[in-house]
Amino acid sequence: MKTLPERSRRRLVLLAQLLSQLEQDTITSLDIEKLTGWSNSVIRRDISMIGCICGASNGYHVDVLLRMLKKAIGEDGSRERKCCLVGLGKLGEALCTGDMLEGSSFKLVAGFDESVNKTEVIKASCPLYPTTKLEEIIKSQGIMYTILAVPDAVAMSVANRLVSCGIRGIVNYTNIVLTLDHDIFVENVATKTALNVLAAAIED
């Protein structure tokens, strides 16, 4: 999937989520267009990139297409992707005590915070550590992905530490634009950022 254009990758990931919600046996690219707003031709092109042809009139078998999509995005159960959470404030605590990754190939294997007290009192679904152990744990466990939920003031410095010990992808819940090497991938999901993107699309 990393060889595909970014927009195609995003659409295919979302399409896999959409198909997993459907109960019908077949679906056409025209059906997908109605559900997503993506153009029929773009949908067929994106799907053809993973080796699945058809769709305009004959339709795709939903289970077959979903299986191919899951394989392409690594959600077919063939591997486990380790990730960690940095920042155990209210948002971080909610993320590490819930089941947000259930049913995916991602596994939350560690959480970190500057406050030793938080790491001792929060009942999380994974082990919690002070940030002094961040490099040690990430390297020893081979963690590649991070959910970043630290205060904005320290976001950039923490991100640099994460990259220095092998993190390749960051889900960024802070309001800071992280300026990192081009081979480090960042997904910005802060509520304010998301709302501004929506407003830019909706408002004149």
N, C-alpha and C positions, 0 to 999 in steps of 0.2 A: 504493500500500500504506500510506502514512503516514496516510491518512484512515480506515483500518480500526482497530478496537479492538486494543490491544497484544497481548492474548492470541491473537486471531485471526491477527495478523501472524506471531507466533511459530509457531503451528501450521502455517500455510501454508508458511513457510520450511522447517520440518522435514519437512512432507509432500513438498515438492519433492525434498529429499534422499532420502527414503524411496523415492519413485517411481523415482528415477534408479538405484536398486539392483535394481529388479525386472525380470524378464524376461517376465512375462506380458503379454497384450494388453489385458485389461480388469480392472477392480477395482471393487468396490462399496463403498459407505460402511460396510457391515457388515464387509467384509474389513478396511477401514482401522481400524475400531473394535477388531477383534481384534489388529491389529498394534501399535496405539498406546495403547489404553486410553481414547481420547477417545470421547465418546458419538456414536452414529450421527447424531442430530439436530444436534449441534454441528458435526460434520464437513460435513454437507450445507449447513448455514447458512454456514459459512466459505467453502466452495467456491463457493456461489451468489454471494458478494460479488464474485467476479472474473468473473462472468457465465457460469459453467458450471453447468448444471442437469442433474439426474438422479442416479443413484447408488444408490438404496436397493435396487432389484431388477435394473434393466437394466444398471447399472454404468456406469463411465466408461471411455473408451478411454484407456489409460495414456499413450500418446504425446501425445494431444490435451491431456489435463489437465496433463501435465508442461510442455508448451509454453506453456500459458496461465499456469501458475504461474511459470515462468521469466520470462515477459514482465512479470508483475505485480511480481516482486521484482527486476527489472533484471538477470537472469542469462541473457538471451537473446542476448547478444553485441552488443547495440545500443549499448552504451556501456562506457567504461573508467572505473573508480573508483580514483583514486590514494590510496594510504595510505602512512604512514610509521611507523617503529618508533623509540621513544625509550627508551633504556636497553639497553646492550650487555653486561650481566652474563651469567651462564651461561644463563639463560632467554632473554634477548634475542638472544644469539649463536646459540642453537639455532633460534630463530624466523627469523632473517634468513639463515641458511645452508641452510635446508630448502626444501621446495616446498609449504608449507602453503596457498598461494593458487592453486596450479596448477588450471586448469580453471574458475576463477571469473572474475567481471568485475573483481575487485580486483587491483591491481598495486602491489607494494611498490616505491616509487621512491626512498626515502631512509631512512637510519638515522642516529640521533644518539646521542652519548654525551659526558659531560664529559671523558672521557679521550681525548686526541688519539691516544695510543698504540694504544688499542683500534680506533679508526677506521682506523688504518694497517695493523694486522696481521691483523685478521679478514677472511677471504675470504668476503664476503657476495654475495648475488645482486643487490644494489643498491648505489649509491654511499653511502658513510658519511661523516658530517660531525661536527665538534665541535658541542656544543649552542649555542655562540656564533653559529652560522649558522642556528639553528632558524627564526627568524622570516623571514629572507631566503629560505630554500629553500622553506618552506611556501607563502609568498605567491607566489613566482615560478613555482612549479609547479602552483599551484591545488589543493593537497592538502586533502581534506576529512575524512579518517579517520586515526586514530592508534591504534597498539597501544602501550600504556603499560606499561613493564616496569622502571621506575626504583625505587630504594630507597624504602621507605615514607616516610622522613623528608622527602623532597623531592617526593613525589607531588602534593600539592596545589598547590605553587608552579609546578611544571612544567605541570600541567593548566591553570592560569590563563594561563600563557604561550601554550599551544597554542590556547586559546579566543580570546585576544586577536589571533591572527594568522589566524583563519578556520576552525579545526577545528570540525566540527559533531558528530562521533561519535567516542567513545573506547572501545576495548576495554581494560578496566582489569585488568591482572594484579597490581596491588598490593593490599595488605590495607586500604587507606584508602578510606573512603566519600567520594567526591568530591562536594562541594557546589557545583554550578555552576548557571548560569541554566537555566530550564525548557526552553529550546529547544536545549540541548546534550544529546545522548543518550549515555548511558553503559551499557555492558554489563560487569558485574563477573564476571570468570572466574577469580579467584585460587583456587587449590586449597583453601585453608582456608575461604574463603567458600562454595565449592561443597559441600564436605563438611558444613559447618554447615547449609546448606539441606537437604541429604539427611537429616542426622540429625534435623532438626526434623520432617521428614515421616515418618520411620521409627520413631523412639523415642517412648515415652510421656513 
